Amino acid sequence: MDPKQIHQQLGKLQAEIDALPVDDGNRAKLHALVDDIDRELGVGPQFVLDDTSLQDRLEELVSNFEVEHPTVAGILKDIMVKLASIGV
């Protein structure tokens, strides 16, 4: 898996987040998660995330957004799959 693809998905997610009609708290959670993933992907040559809470946070956000914001939930799910493919 090319981490560049994950970075591209994170960029799409940032754009979706900015367009969402959600409260600032949820928007902040999403942006923080995206920033954490992006930062962790750039840390080392293996691009392995050591923070298991990121996966948990992703899963929680997917379940929160599935009904009202399926596009965001779909992007989050895609990121989860890509992260799993690089061993997260």
CORQUI-V588739 format. One record per residue. NEAR is the number of other C-alpha atoms within 12 Angstrom. Layout:
BEGIN
near
NEAR
NEAR
END
This chain:
BEGIN
near
19
16
29
17
20
32
28
19
28
34
23
23
34
26
19
26
32
19
16
23
15
19
13
15
12
21
24
18
22
36
27
23
31
35
20
25
37
30
22
25
31
18
15
13
12
17
27
25
28
20
19
18
15
31
27
16
24
36
25
21
33
28
19
21
27
19
13
16
23
19
21
35
27
26
33
40
28
25
36
30
21
29
35
21
18
21
18
25
END
